[in-house]
Amino acid sequence: MITSVLVANRGEIACRVFRTCRELGIRTVALHSDPDADALHVREADLAVRLPGATPADTYLRADLVVKAALDAGADAVHPGYGFLSENADFARAVTDAGLTWIGPPPAAIEAMASKTRAKELMGIAPLDDIGEGDLPVLVKATAGGGGRGMRVVRELGELAQEIVAAGAEAFSAFGDGEVFVEPYVEGGRHVEVQVLADAHGTVWILGTRDCSLQRRHQKVIEEAPAPDLIRGVSDVIYEMAERACRATGYVGAGTVEFLVADGRAHFLEMNTRLQVEHPVTEAVFGIDLVALQLRVAEGEALDPEPPAPRGHAVEARLYAEDPAASFAPQTGTLHRLHVPDSVRLDTGYTDGDTIGVHYDAMLAKVVAHAPTRTAAVRALAGALERAEVHGPVTNRDLLVRSLRHPEFAEARMDTGFYERHLDELTAPHEDPYAPLAAALAQAVGRSRFGGFRNVPSQPQVKRYRAEPSGTEHEIRYRHTREGLTADGVHVVGVAPHLVVLEVGGVRRKFTVSTYGGAAHGSAACEGHRLYVNGLALTALPRFTDPSEQRAPGSLLAPMPGTVVRVAEGLTEGAAVTAGQPLIWLEAMKMEHRILAPASGTLTALHAAVGRQVEVGALLAVVQAVVQEEQS
């Protein structure tokens, strides 16, 4: 009988496993790196063990330290979560060799399927060798791990070698294994997967399908169960292949078999020998707890001959700290507020006041809605996300809402190229023009409570704000009269520090206002303070721009905090560069990001160096563009 479980992971998945363990009366043990010392998963666990260091390679990827931590804490079982060592057969063996229960598939099954190249061989799929122009486009892919890391689409043969190097480096950083392979890249397909669960007594549950077609950087963003509008013949084929994969490997535990469905055919991609991020949609549809079932199977119990019958439809959205309008650049900082309506499920590794750092994945939470129909589930999830309070770094919340409401998704016509086609329209600024006015009025009434107004009442007051992340600046004018606060063209119905009611064109509108960055209201109008008005982030600006903050033309700034991991070979000050040329590579949140030359010209300054830690906005280099003289 399992009495104490160490989760060899962090963040959201650790919290998720702990929740089930608490319900079952099982003691929980957390691991933490130094940056995670006060993380939510550490606070929620009964016991916690420090792994000295910050990077995954020094901490969560150290199998020896993880096993020792389990023994030191008196755990009798290890749950790997997903990512990190979850698909590492040597780690699974080390756990069992130490006399601990491994809550996962047998090491031999992991070896057969966790390596994508060996999995394809087992399923009878030949590797792609001797790549030529006729094979393009191709996908460079890490043999281990998942989550979109170590993956690159290559459309030009001349780029293949450098993308193999980049994918290998990213895969090694995330999984401790830099091996990659190349496979054909099928465009216009749907990503469909099958959840499986098997026991040690020969029973294999096929727990329906999931559609995970909405992806950025090959990492899933929105998932749903069941996959809508699948041709019956296709679903029969993928169910048969999923069961065949399990029985061929002697599989025990939870796993996922993934396919790309295109032109009425299912192409086998891989088998993930672990629990998936998107497992909650399957739990909702089948009314089960997959973690509890993993524990039962690990204890040797037999599954029922058949799984429960599915019911309804479930949709999950991954909430990331990233800026979709800036190539999904990861964001860091303090998460001041995270709250979603109780009508949906929230799985998260963060709570109010936590810090989002640079070392790990940018996912803040998963939000899941379940309803009798797909339409109802999609509508419920979009509405809950729209009403959610997410105050802190820039997130993809607006992108999620717009994606769920896009006609192509609503009508289940999406494929993996969805964001390539629609990202620009989905990330175009749609800012409420009255939100900045509400912010100014809320701050004005706040200041009046702390000393009143010193300006002449008849003179208009002026406030400037910058909307985030669009950068759009707004100048607001209002007056403080004997009748109260007024603004042209708007009837100010009521103003309080946290709530403003405006009437525009005969329609009353409410604006909730939250302020961070200093005293609640006495100094809230100070420049640099962040306000959230009905979800729109606004930064208070000084009335006049500081000339010292201006940058030279061609300045390359770090789009996120991270570490410089590569500088283009031979790049020195005075070197000639061409527009779009990769100059600097940053690693942040286990992903590699390229900094490109903005124009052809000369590199006049280079501040980046391999190993250097940089903050967002740090000056990395300067490119002086070549001025093209007009030909007479």
LOKE-54135 format. One line per 10 residues: number of its first residue (from 1); their letters; for each residue x, y, z of C-alpha. Coordinates in nm, 4 decimals. Each point is the difference from the previous one (the first is absolute). Last residue first. Layout:
BEGIN
NUM	A	X/Y/Z; ...
! end
This chain:
BEGIN
632	SQEEQVVAQV	1.8872/5.8616/-6.0416; 0.0367/-0.2883/0.2416; -0.1119/0.0810/0.3491; 0.2680/-0.0602/0.2594; -0.0617/-0.2956/0.2271; 0.0980/0.0891/0.3547; 0.1634/-0.2987/0.1634; -0.1471/-0.0624/0.3431; 0.2073/0.0453/0.3131; -0.0533/-0.3120/0.2079
622	VALLAGVEVQ	0.0272/0.0290/0.3777; 0.0427/-0.2894/0.2415; -0.1378/-0.1601/0.3146; -0.1558/0.2950/0.1833; -0.2022/-0.1351/0.2937; -0.3765/0.0475/-0.0425; -0.0901/-0.3141/0.1941; 0.2850/-0.0979/0.2285; 0.3184/-0.1697/-0.1127; 0.2108/-0.2832/0.1405
612	RGVAAHLATL	0.3303/-0.0359/-0.1876; 0.1097/-0.3549/-0.0766; 0.1087/0.0770/-0.3559; 0.0605/0.3713/-0.0435; -0.2382/0.2748/-0.1101; 0.1179/0.3614/0.0045; 0.0813/0.0381/-0.3693; 0.0095/0.3488/-0.1511; 0.0331/0.1441/-0.3519; -0.1140/-0.3058/-0.1928
602	TGSAPALIRH	-0.0122/0.1287/-0.3557; -0.2892/-0.0082/-0.2465; -0.2877/-0.2084/-0.1253; -0.3112/0.0445/0.2108; -0.1657/-0.1214/0.3205; 0.2767/-0.2578/0.0628; -0.1646/-0.2933/0.1750; -0.0102/-0.1033/0.3665; -0.0799/-0.3711/0.0213; -0.1902/-0.1551/0.2895
592	EMKMAELWIL	0.0717/-0.3384/0.1604; -0.2596/-0.1519/0.2329; 0.0520/-0.1481/0.3484; -0.1613/0.3021/0.1692; 0.2533/0.2366/-0.1575; 0.2972/-0.0741/-0.2215; 0.1277/0.2848/-0.2137; 0.1718/-0.0383/-0.3382; 0.1789/0.2937/-0.1629; 0.0678/0.1046/-0.3589
582	PQGATVAAGE	-0.2499/-0.1817/-0.2212; -0.0008/0.1795/-0.3390; -0.3385/0.1562/-0.0825; 0.1506/0.3008/-0.1762; 0.3673/-0.0547/-0.0812; 0.3016/0.0606/0.2192; 0.3402/0.1601/-0.0600; 0.2452/-0.0237/0.2893; 0.1273/0.3186/0.1663; -0.0462/-0.1332/0.3520
572	TLGEAVRVVT	0.0452/-0.3738/-0.0015; -0.2007/-0.3000/-0.1193; 0.2373/-0.2751/-0.1154; -0.2483/-0.2773/0.0744; -0.3404/0.1341/0.1011; -0.0315/0.0310/0.3769; -0.1427/-0.2875/0.1996; -0.1436/-0.0771/0.3447; -0.0814/0.3508/0.1251; -0.2073/-0.0632/0.3110
562	GPMPALLSGP	-0.3496/0.1274/0.0671; -0.2293/0.2908/0.0792; -0.2307/0.0793/-0.2923; 0.0032/0.1997/-0.3234; 0.3706/0.0841/0.0487; 0.0586/0.3214/-0.1913; 0.1608/0.0420/-0.3403; 0.0654/0.3676/-0.0700; -0.0276/0.0893/-0.3678; -0.0813/0.3670/0.0636
552	ARQESPDTFR	0.1592/0.1209/0.3242; -0.2144/-0.0359/0.3090; -0.2061/0.2645/0.1805; -0.0206/-0.0210/0.3783; 0.2310/0.2985/0.0548; -0.2479/0.2242/-0.1851; -0.2595/-0.0478/0.2814; -0.3440/0.0292/-0.1601; -0.2384/0.2636/0.1434; -0.3221/-0.0464/0.1961
542	PLATLALGNV	0.1478/-0.2934/0.1904; -0.1584/-0.3345/-0.0784; -0.2455/-0.2264/0.1863; 0.0165/-0.3551/-0.1357; -0.3286/-0.1536/-0.1123; -0.0997/-0.3669/-0.0123; -0.3472/-0.0675/-0.1416; -0.1844/-0.2676/0.2006; -0.3060/0.2090/0.0830; 0.2403/0.2770/0.1028
532	YLRHGECAAS	0.3329/-0.1272/0.1299; 0.2453/0.2622/0.1247; 0.3777/-0.0080/0.0114; 0.1990/0.2780/0.1658; 0.2921/0.1355/-0.1986; -0.0883/0.3624/0.0493; -0.1680/0.0943/0.3241; -0.3768/0.0159/-0.0050; -0.0234/-0.2664/0.2660; 0.1751/0.2128/0.2615
522	GHAAGGYTSV	-0.2867/0.0302/0.2495; -0.1801/-0.2795/-0.1763; 0.1218/-0.3444/0.1033; 0.3519/0.1029/0.0915; 0.2380/-0.1358/-0.2590; 0.0282/-0.2158/-0.3098; -0.3398/-0.1492/-0.0550; -0.3448/0.1426/-0.0767; -0.3277/-0.1784/-0.0652; -0.2958/0.1612/-0.1767
512	TFKRRVGGVE	-0.3400/-0.1515/-0.0806; -0.1807/0.1839/-0.2783; -0.3800/-0.0036/-0.0243; -0.1883/0.1212/-0.3078; -0.3299/0.1860/-0.0221; -0.1444/0.0402/-0.3479; -0.1736/0.3236/-0.1068; 0.2670/0.0880/-0.2536; 0.2732/-0.0405/0.2609; -0.0832/-0.0193/0.3690
502	LVVLHPAVGV	0.2978/-0.0652/0.2238; 0.0252/-0.1964/0.3244; 0.3413/-0.0221/0.1694; 0.0933/-0.2590/0.2615; 0.3169/-0.0574/0.2032; 0.0886/0.3499/0.1254; -0.3640/0.1121/-0.0229; -0.1740/0.1975/-0.2730; -0.3648/0.0166/-0.0955; -0.2217/0.1066/-0.2886
492	VHVGDATLGE	0.2611/0.1918/-0.2013; -0.1901/0.0994/-0.3111; 0.2379/-0.0073/-0.2950; 0.0508/0.2298/-0.2972; 0.2496/0.2234/0.1780; 0.1081/-0.1145/0.3433; -0.1283/0.0847/0.3475; 0.1009/-0.0689/0.3597; -0.2233/0.1506/0.2678; -0.2825/0.2527/-0.0072
482	RTHRYRIEHE	0.2272/0.2603/0.1591; 0.2417/-0.0677/-0.2832; 0.3017/-0.2239/-0.0580; 0.0679/-0.0148/-0.3710; 0.1141/-0.2731/-0.2404; 0.2602/-0.0476/-0.2718; 0.1558/-0.3328/-0.0989; 0.3018/-0.0562/-0.2245; 0.0284/-0.3586/-0.1242; 0.3129/-0.1808/-0.1179
472	TGSPEARYRK	-0.0107/-0.3264/-0.1945; 0.2818/-0.2330/0.1092; -0.1968/-0.3078/-0.1108; 0.0966/-0.2053/0.3090; -0.1144/0.1876/0.1969; -0.1806/0.3319/-0.0406; 0.2106/0.3059/0.0754; -0.1628/0.2679/0.2102; 0.0084/0.3801/0.0178; -0.1981/0.2172/0.2379
462	VQPQSPVNRF	-0.1103/0.3616/-0.0422; -0.2200/0.2053/0.2349; -0.2070/0.2737/-0.1592; 0.0151/0.3389/0.1707; -0.3127/0.1334/0.1703; 0.0800/-0.1747/0.3282; 0.3374/0.1754/0.0378; 0.2459/-0.2720/0.0952; 0.0597/-0.1021/0.3606; -0.2566/-0.2738/0.0081
452	GGFRSRGVAQ	-0.0836/-0.1779/0.3240; 0.2328/-0.1268/0.2705; -0.0284/-0.3765/-0.0061; -0.3675/-0.0643/-0.0819; 0.0281/0.2311/-0.3030; 0.2901/-0.2141/-0.1206; -0.2246/-0.3053/-0.0221; -0.2677/0.1982/-0.1813; 0.2591/0.0956/-0.2599; 0.1414/-0.3516/-0.0290
442	ALAAALPAYP	-0.3442/-0.1398/-0.0754; -0.0631/0.2806/-0.2490; 0.3269/-0.0612/-0.1837; -0.0587/-0.3753/-0.0195; -0.3571/0.0480/-0.1265; 0.1334/0.2324/-0.2687; 0.2576/-0.2614/-0.1007; -0.2786/-0.2620/-0.0279; -0.2204/0.2171/-0.2220; 0.1661/-0.0853/-0.3315
432	DEHPATLEDL	-0.0344/-0.3749/0.0692; 0.3035/-0.1559/-0.1651; -0.0232/-0.2461/-0.2859; 0.3669/-0.0254/-0.1003; 0.0652/-0.2496/-0.2827; 0.1115/-0.3333/0.1487; -0.2690/-0.2203/-0.1563; 0.0176/0.1791/-0.3339; 0.3757/-0.0475/-0.0238; -0.0110/-0.3575/0.1293
422	HREYFGTDMR	-0.2557/-0.1246/-0.2537; 0.1736/-0.2025/-0.2695; 0.3116/-0.1160/0.1840; -0.2152/-0.0352/0.3116; -0.2335/-0.2544/-0.1578; 0.2696/-0.2000/-0.1808; -0.0471/-0.3014/0.2305; -0.3591/-0.0412/-0.1192; -0.3347/0.1647/0.0705; -0.3348/-0.0697/-0.1707
412	AEAFEPHRLS	-0.1841/-0.0810/0.3240; -0.2755/0.2581/-0.0708; 0.0844/0.2037/0.3090; 0.3698/-0.0328/-0.0842; -0.0339/0.1422/-0.3498; -0.2576/0.2547/0.1150; 0.2405/0.1468/0.2599; -0.1592/0.0139/0.3451; 0.2404/-0.2433/0.1661; 0.2942/0.1705/-0.1685
402	RVLLDRNTVP	-0.1165/0.3436/0.1125; -0.0206/-0.1100/0.3626; 0.3358/-0.1774/-0.0126; 0.1737/0.2947/-0.1647; -0.1384/0.2311/0.2681; 0.1444/-0.2231/0.2742; 0.3452/-0.0340/-0.1615; 0.1701/0.1676/0.2938; 0.1890/0.3226/0.0749; 0.1539/-0.0026/0.3463
392	GHVEARELAG	-0.2195/0.0836/0.2978; -0.3754/0.0119/0.0510; -0.2094/-0.2880/-0.1309; -0.3585/0.0520/0.1163; -0.2260/-0.2361/-0.1949; -0.3179/0.1334/-0.1578; 0.1176/-0.0604/-0.3581; 0.1434/-0.3373/0.1001; -0.3338/-0.1066/0.1484; -0.1916/0.1148/-0.3068
382	ALARVAATRT	0.2296/-0.1830/-0.2426; -0.0190/-0.3172/0.2099; -0.3793/0.0059/0.0251; -0.0458/0.0651/-0.3728; 0.2349/-0.2840/-0.0944; -0.1765/-0.2398/0.2382; -0.3474/0.0977/-0.1223; 0.0922/-0.0393/-0.3656; 0.1687/-0.3349/0.0657; -0.3101/-0.1376/0.1681
372	PAHAVVKALM	-0.1008/-0.1284/0.3464; 0.2535/0.2260/0.1736; 0.3528/-0.0107/0.1398; 0.2322/0.3023/0.0289; 0.3716/-0.0135/0.0801; 0.2540/0.2720/0.0836; 0.3649/-0.1019/0.0114; 0.2431/0.2240/0.1846; 0.3073/0.2184/-0.0019; 0.1922/-0.1615/-0.2846
362	ADYHVGITDG	0.3320/0.1755/-0.0685; 0.2156/-0.3093/0.0503; 0.3039/0.0296/0.2232; 0.3106/0.2025/0.0797; -0.1068/0.3570/-0.0687; -0.2183/0.0741/0.3000; -0.3691/0.0606/0.0659; -0.0205/0.1348/0.3548; -0.2946/-0.0810/0.2259; -0.2153/0.2781/0.1477
352	DTYGTDLRVS	-0.3365/-0.1607/-0.0713; 0.0268/-0.3727/-0.0680; 0.2043/-0.2175/-0.2296; 0.0328/-0.3685/-0.0925; -0.3356/-0.0150/-0.1702; -0.2912/-0.2265/-0.0892; -0.3254/0.1976/-0.0213; -0.3323/-0.1712/-0.0719; -0.2889/0.2148/-0.1239; -0.3236/0.1352/0.1507
342	DPVHLRHLTG	0.1934/0.1374/0.2985; 0.0936/0.3073/-0.2012; 0.3737/0.0601/-0.0504; 0.2447/0.1781/0.2293; 0.3691/0.0770/-0.0314; 0.1249/0.3246/0.1558; 0.3345/0.1676/0.0546; 0.2095/-0.2400/-0.2036; 0.3386/0.1617/0.0484; 0.2472/0.0019/-0.2859
332	TQPAFSAAPD	0.0871/-0.1939/-0.3124; -0.1157/-0.0140/-0.3601; 0.0758/-0.2559/-0.2702; 0.0125/0.1303/-0.3619; -0.2924/-0.1439/-0.1972; 0.1351/0.1455/-0.3258; -0.0646/0.3524/0.1287; -0.3772/0.0181/-0.0573; -0.0490/-0.3232/0.1954; 0.1616/0.1560/0.3090
322	EAYLRAEVAH	0.0672/-0.2680/0.2598; -0.0979/-0.1038/0.3512; -0.2072/-0.2961/-0.1201; -0.3596/-0.1057/0.0693; -0.0606/-0.3400/-0.1522; -0.3588/-0.0471/-0.1138; -0.2000/-0.3179/0.0564; -0.3256/-0.1114/-0.1623; -0.2373/-0.2740/0.1160; -0.2962/-0.1673/-0.1718
312	GRPAPPEPDL	-0.2900/-0.2087/0.1286; 0.0045/-0.3423/0.1622; 0.2281/-0.2941/-0.0693; -0.0977/-0.3475/0.1269; 0.2133/-0.1327/0.2825; 0.2953/-0.2223/-0.0948; -0.0443/-0.3702/-0.0756; 0.1389/-0.3136/0.1677; 0.0425/0.1876/0.3283; 0.3641/0.0756/0.0724
302	AEGEAVRLQL	0.2078/-0.2409/0.2044; 0.1973/0.1081/0.3059; 0.3772/-0.0381/0.0067; 0.0855/0.2942/0.2231; 0.1282/0.1880/-0.3052; -0.3392/-0.0598/-0.1660; -0.1810/0.1564/0.2944; 0.2376/0.2978/0.0055; -0.0442/0.0597/-0.3727; -0.3775/-0.0234/0.0500
292	AVLDIGFVAE	0.0145/0.2730/0.2649; 0.2039/0.2128/-0.2412; -0.2522/-0.0630/-0.2780; -0.2938/0.1178/0.2086; -0.3166/-0.1040/-0.1836; -0.3277/0.1492/-0.1259; 0.0598/-0.1147/-0.3584; -0.0435/0.3430/-0.1639; 0.1551/0.1974/0.2859; 0.2976/-0.2315/0.0461
282	TVPHEVQLRT	0.0659/0.0076/-0.3752; 0.0021/0.3793/0.0061; 0.2246/-0.0057/0.3084; 0.2744/-0.2027/-0.1799; 0.1188/0.3012/-0.2015; 0.3459/0.0236/0.1585; 0.0517/-0.3658/-0.0821; 0.0681/-0.2881/0.2394; 0.2947/-0.2096/-0.1050; 0.1327/-0.2269/-0.2717
272	NMELFHARGD	-0.0674/0.2431/-0.2839; -0.0430/-0.2011/-0.3173; 0.1054/0.1504/-0.3277; -0.1077/0.1397/-0.3369; -0.2114/-0.2628/-0.1760; -0.1626/0.1362/-0.3184; -0.3798/-0.0356/-0.0158; -0.1608/0.0323/-0.3424; -0.3108/0.1832/-0.1235; 0.2026/0.2658/-0.1780
262	AVLFEVTGAG	0.1841/0.0884/0.3205; -0.0048/-0.1345/0.3562; 0.3259/0.0379/0.1923; 0.0174/-0.2593/0.2750; 0.0929/-0.0297/0.3680; -0.0171/-0.2980/0.2358; -0.0343/0.1059/0.3616; 0.0969/-0.1828/0.3163; -0.1238/-0.1036/0.3424; 0.1219/-0.3157/0.1731
252	VYGTARCARE	0.1252/-0.3399/-0.1165; 0.1238/-0.0701/-0.3530; 0.1184/-0.3464/-0.0963; 0.1662/0.1604/-0.3016; -0.1967/-0.1614/-0.2825; -0.3195/0.0075/0.2073; 0.0093/0.3741/0.0476; 0.0986/0.0850/-0.3585; -0.2717/-0.2327/-0.1334; -0.2605/0.1733/0.2171
242	AMEYIVDSVG	0.0970/0.3383/-0.1426; 0.0123/-0.1337/-0.3552; -0.3516/-0.1464/0.0286; -0.1405/0.3210/0.1473; 0.1752/0.1992/-0.2734; -0.1521/-0.2140/-0.2755; -0.3538/-0.0009/0.1416; 0.0120/0.3788/0.0410; 0.1052/0.0398/-0.3627; -0.2764/-0.2251/-0.1320
232	RILDPAPAEE	-0.2617/0.1916/0.1941; 0.1092/0.3336/-0.1488; 0.0785/0.2375/0.2835; -0.2462/0.2867/0.0432; 0.1239/0.1243/0.3384; 0.2919/-0.1465/0.1974; -0.1629/-0.1075/0.3279; 0.1321/0.1690/0.1966; 0.1626/0.3398/-0.0436; 0.3374/0.1697/-0.0010
222	IVKQHRRQLS	0.1043/0.3645/-0.0345; 0.3624/0.1205/0.0095; 0.2116/-0.2984/-0.0977; 0.3701/0.0483/-0.0670; 0.1265/-0.0338/-0.3553; 0.1325/0.3574/0.0174; -0.3606/0.1062/0.0384; -0.2754/-0.2594/-0.0042; -0.3736/-0.0260/-0.0644; -0.0334/-0.3554/-0.1315
212	CDRTGLIWVT	-0.0299/-0.1769/0.3360; -0.3065/-0.2173/-0.0663; -0.0554/-0.2700/0.2605; -0.1256/-0.3516/-0.0542; -0.1664/-0.2697/0.2052; 0.1108/-0.1759/0.3162; 0.1262/-0.3264/-0.1470; 0.0365/-0.2172/0.3107; 0.2426/-0.2917/-0.0194; -0.0465/-0.3005/0.2293
202	GHADALVQVE	0.2782/-0.2606/-0.0007; 0.0481/-0.0497/0.3734; 0.2776/0.2529/0.0565; -0.2359/0.2914/-0.0661; -0.0417/0.2219/-0.3044; -0.1173/0.3573/-0.0560; -0.0142/0.1584/-0.3436; -0.0834/0.3529/-0.1157; -0.0171/0.0314/-0.3779; 0.1344/0.2966/-0.1942
192	VHRGGEVYPE	-0.1015/0.2242/-0.2877; 0.2111/0.2799/-0.1460; -0.1855/0.1160/-0.3101; 0.1710/0.0360/-0.3343; 0.0594/0.2980/-0.2309; 0.3707/-0.0617/-0.0389; 0.1755/-0.3339/0.0392; 0.3662/0.0472/0.0858; 0.2029/-0.3040/-0.1042; 0.2349/-0.1283/0.2727
182	VFVEGDGFAS	0.3451/0.0956/0.1272; 0.1664/-0.1249/0.3184; 0.1363/0.1522/0.3192; 0.2275/-0.1163/0.2854; 0.0782/0.2740/0.2538; -0.1057/-0.1883/0.3145; -0.0018/0.1753/0.3401; -0.3712/0.0724/-0.0442; -0.0423/0.3782/-0.0210; 0.3580/0.1204/-0.0537
172	FAEAGAAVIE	0.0862/-0.2990/-0.2181; -0.3105/0.0578/-0.2136; 0.0857/0.3672/-0.0513; 0.3551/-0.0818/-0.1055; -0.1170/-0.2737/-0.2362; -0.2595/0.2269/-0.1607; 0.2609/0.2711/-0.0583; 0.2538/-0.2416/-0.1507; -0.2607/-0.1613/-0.2257; -0.1184/0.3485/-0.0977
162	QALEGLERVV	0.3540/0.0954/-0.1029; 0.0343/-0.3041/-0.2258; -0.3432/0.0316/-0.1618; 0.0178/0.3681/-0.0964; 0.1536/-0.0597/-0.3446; -0.2786/-0.2448/-0.0843; -0.2618/0.2751/0.0336; -0.3429/-0.0825/0.1472; 0.1121/-0.1272/0.3409; -0.2516/-0.0251/0.2855
152	RMGRGGGGAT	0.1796/-0.0165/0.3365; -0.0643/-0.2029/0.3157; 0.2238/-0.0370/0.3053; -0.2735/0.1094/0.2370; -0.3591/-0.0248/-0.1220; -0.1274/-0.1430/0.3288; 0.1785/-0.3302/-0.0509; 0.2732/-0.2129/0.1505; 0.2433/-0.2231/-0.1848; 0.0797/-0.0487/-0.3692
142	AKVLVPLDGE	0.0063/0.3755/-0.0553; -0.1481/0.1055/-0.3330; 0.1162/0.1627/-0.3222; -0.3075/0.0277/-0.2215; 0.0238/-0.0073/-0.3762; -0.1336/0.2182/-0.2801; 0.1541/-0.1172/-0.2221; 0.0689/-0.3554/-0.1188; 0.0426/0.0980/-0.3666; 0.2827/0.2366/0.0860
132	GIDDLPAIGM	0.2034/-0.2914/0.1348; 0.0253/-0.1958/0.3246; 0.2199/-0.3094/-0.0043; -0.2012/-0.1729/0.2767; -0.3611/0.0110/0.1244; -0.0672/-0.2852/0.2419; -0.2199/-0.3000/-0.0970; -0.3324/-0.0517/0.1785; -0.0839/-0.3546/0.1140; -0.1599/0.0895/0.3355
122	LEKARTKSAM	0.3063/-0.1297/0.1857; 0.2260/0.2024/-0.2306; -0.2065/0.3083/0.0701; 0.0338/-0.0557/0.3729; 0.3758/-0.0445/-0.0315; 0.0312/0.3414/-0.1653; -0.2369/0.1648/0.2463; 0.2008/-0.1155/0.2989; -0.2626/-0.0181/0.2751; -0.1569/-0.3022/-0.1701
112	AEIAAPPPGI	0.2237/-0.3052/0.0303; 0.2169/0.1372/0.2778; -0.3070/0.1010/0.2007; -0.1488/-0.3457/-0.0515; 0.3227/-0.1595/0.1261; 0.0016/0.2323/0.3030; -0.3465/-0.1238/0.1016; -0.2735/0.2662/-0.0122; -0.0524/0.2548/0.2755; -0.0435/0.0429/0.3723
102	WTLGADTVAR	0.3336/-0.1591/0.0938; -0.0120/-0.1598/0.3450; 0.3232/0.0382/0.1978; 0.2531/-0.2705/0.0884; 0.2989/0.2010/-0.1195; 0.0217/-0.2181/-0.3093; -0.3600/0.1032/-0.0760; 0.0890/0.3697/-0.0078; 0.3271/-0.0537/-0.1847; -0.1848/-0.2038/-0.2617
92	AFDANESLFG	-0.2486/0.2806/-0.0606; 0.2900/0.2464/-0.0258; 0.1732/-0.2193/-0.2577; -0.3245/-0.0196/-0.1981; -0.0291/0.3795/-0.0300; -0.3467/0.1016/-0.1127; -0.1021/0.1966/0.3115; 0.3513/0.1328/0.0619; -0.0715/0.3694/-0.0783; -0.3386/0.0206/-0.1740
82	YGPHVADAGA	-0.3136/-0.1463/0.1541; -0.0745/-0.1056/0.3573; 0.2648/-0.2483/0.1180; -0.1943/-0.1608/0.2889; 0.2329/-0.1698/0.2491; -0.1016/-0.2506/0.2692; 0.1012/-0.1020/0.3540; 0.0917/0.3433/0.1275; 0.2088/0.0157/0.3179; 0.1282/0.3519/-0.0636
72	DLAAKVVLDA	0.3632/-0.1141/-0.0268; -0.0970/-0.2819/-0.2361; -0.1940/0.2270/-0.2335; 0.2752/0.2630/0.0096; 0.2612/-0.2620/-0.0865; -0.2045/-0.1025/-0.3039; -0.0274/0.3624/-0.1134; 0.3690/0.0696/0.0559; 0.1062/-0.2983/-0.2095; -0.2456/0.0828/-0.2775
62	RLYTDAPTAG	0.1397/0.3521/-0.0393; -0.2371/0.1504/-0.2605; -0.1999/0.1947/0.2599; 0.3100/0.1671/0.1448; 0.3283/0.0829/-0.1730; -0.1202/-0.0640/-0.3552; -0.3310/0.1741/0.0781; 0.1920/0.3204/0.0820; -0.0166/0.1596/0.3428; 0.2270/-0.1761/0.2464
52	PLRVALDAER	-0.0211/-0.2127/0.3131; -0.2881/-0.2516/-0.0068; -0.1927/0.0702/0.3208; -0.2391/-0.2564/0.1452; -0.3590/0.0735/0.0999; -0.2466/-0.1659/0.2375; -0.3791/0.0190/0.0414; -0.0318/0.1687/-0.3375; -0.2143/0.3088/-0.0663; 0.2688/0.2598/0.0698
42	VHLADADPDS	0.2487/-0.1790/-0.2237; -0.2508/-0.0247/-0.2869; -0.0775/0.3694/0.0422; 0.3608/0.1084/-0.0428; 0.1978/0.1339/0.2984; 0.3287/-0.1815/-0.0688; -0.0653/-0.0098/-0.3745; 0.2941/0.2244/-0.0975; 0.2288/-0.2256/0.2099; -0.1222/-0.3209/-0.1607
32	HLAVTRIGLE	-0.2880/-0.1809/0.1606; -0.1217/-0.3519/0.0555; -0.3317/-0.0736/0.1653; -0.1111/-0.2887/0.2213; -0.3641/-0.0951/0.0587; -0.1678/-0.2260/0.2582; -0.2845/-0.2149/-0.1348; -0.3485/0.0329/0.1509; -0.1792/-0.0636/-0.3293; -0.1317/0.3574/-0.0328
22	RCTRFVRCAI	0.3439/0.1318/0.0932; 0.1595/-0.2146/-0.2704; -0.2464/0.1306/-0.2591; 0.0907/0.3616/0.0759; 0.3716/-0.0797/0.0181; -0.0062/-0.1286/-0.3585; -0.1460/0.3292/-0.1276; 0.2351/0.2128/0.2106; 0.2973/-0.1860/-0.1479; -0.1464/0.0461/-0.3488
12	EGRNAVLVST	-0.0452/0.3741/0.0480; 0.3448/0.0845/0.1266; 0.2742/-0.2562/0.0495; 0.1132/-0.3499/-0.0826; 0.1221/-0.3240/0.1521; -0.3150/-0.0334/0.2113; 0.0841/-0.1897/0.3193; -0.2851/-0.2195/0.1183; -0.0618/-0.1336/0.3523; -0.2344/-0.2796/0.1150
2	IM	-0.0106/-0.2361/-0.2991; -0.1321/-0.3424/0.0983
! end
